[in-house]
Amino acid sequence: MISAPEPACDLVDMELYALTMIAKREHIPLKYFNFISDNADDSSH
């Protein structure tokens, strides 16, 4: 069973979680770069 992650950061990309777990299990190197394109402010839905 996979235990809950303990991230060493304040921001986690939930969509990448499954791919990360597969890459870790299969020993596949993974690099991911994400650009935050929206603001979490009063104008967000």
C-alpha positions as CSV (number, residue, x, y, z in Angstrom):
1,M,0.0,0.0,0.0
2,I,1.2,3.5,-0.8
3,S,1.4,5.9,2.1
4,A,0.3,9.5,2.0
5,P,3.0,11.8,0.7
6,E,4.8,14.3,3.0
7,P,5.6,17.1,0.6
8,A,8.5,19.4,1.4
9,C,6.8,22.4,-0.1
10,D,3.6,24.5,0.1
11,L,2.3,23.8,-3.4
12,V,1.4,20.4,-4.8
13,D,0.3,19.6,-8.4
14,M,-2.6,17.1,-7.8
15,E,-2.8,16.1,-11.5
16,L,0.8,15.0,-11.5
17,Y,0.5,12.8,-8.4
18,A,-0.4,9.6,-10.2
19,L,2.3,10.0,-12.8
20,T,4.9,10.6,-10.1
21,M,3.9,7.5,-8.2
22,I,4.1,5.3,-11.3
23,A,7.5,6.8,-12.2
24,K,8.7,6.2,-8.7
25,R,7.5,2.6,-8.6
26,E,9.0,1.8,-12.1
27,H,12.2,3.7,-11.4
28,I,11.6,6.1,-14.3
29,P,13.3,9.5,-13.9
30,L,10.8,12.3,-14.0
31,K,11.2,16.0,-14.3
32,Y,8.2,18.2,-14.4
33,F,8.0,22.0,-14.9
34,N,4.8,23.8,-14.2
35,F,3.9,27.4,-14.9
36,I,1.1,28.8,-12.8
37,S,-1.1,30.7,-15.2
38,D,-4.0,31.8,-13.0
39,N,-4.3,33.9,-9.9
40,A,-6.0,32.8,-6.7
41,D,-7.7,36.1,-6.0
42,D,-11.2,37.7,-6.1
43,S,-11.5,37.3,-9.8
44,S,-11.0,33.5,-9.8
45,H,-14.1,31.2,-10.1
